[in-house]
Amino acid sequence: MKKKYLVAATGLALLGLSMSACSSNSGSKSDSAKTSQQSKKKNEVISQNKELRNKFDQIKVGNFLSQGDGGSTTDEVKQLLGNPTSTTSTSSNGIKVKQLTWTKGAVTVAVQTLDSNKVVSKEITGFKWGKRDEKLTLGEFNNIADGSTYQSLVDKYGEPDGLHEANVAGTKITNAVWLTGIKGDDGASATFSFDNDKLSSKTQTKLK
């Protein structure tokens, strides 16, 4: 039974990582096609969605193998975000996972729950922090070593724009995407993956 849950949990984490990657790529193409006037309008939307980001940060993620123990309940998330825009259910190795999704303008928030109705993963995509100093360069990226802490990157480069968090077998898995505060061409991004808040892998596109 534990092995079955581990397989399902790993699939859950990978699903979140692929969703983050897809969302950042699609957002990059959209950004490059916009005029300066459209970009200004988009920045206004970003500013309005900071409240949504604050609510997202309040959602707690529980342990997948313990039916979401320690995670926010579905009702608690709905109190923060209202009724979801859509709800879907999937099953892997006999484990039923429900995904609730909220779409607010360009921003999407998704959480996944088990039968306990407690959150076992959360993700925000389409969000950008607006104009920030371009501190994260290609040179900086190359110097970030495996084992660096999540908080050290946040302290130096600011909060990531996109974020996915899950808890698999007691290991906190975080996938963070920086789209602003970085130096690069249109569509540039930097993605970092963390296990228990320590860097395990990193990728970049078009950084300078």
Secondary structure, 3 states (H helix, E strand, C coil): CHHHHHHHHHHHHHHHHHHHHHHHHHHHHHHHHCCHHHHHHHHHHHHHCHHHHHHHHHCCCCEHHHCCECCCEHHHHHHHHCCCCEEEEEEECCEEEEEEEEEECCEEEEEEECCCCEEEEEEEECCCCCCCCCCECHHHHHHCCCCCEHHHHHHHHCCCCEEEEEEECCEEEEEEEECCCECEEEEEEEEEEEECCEEEEEEEEEEC
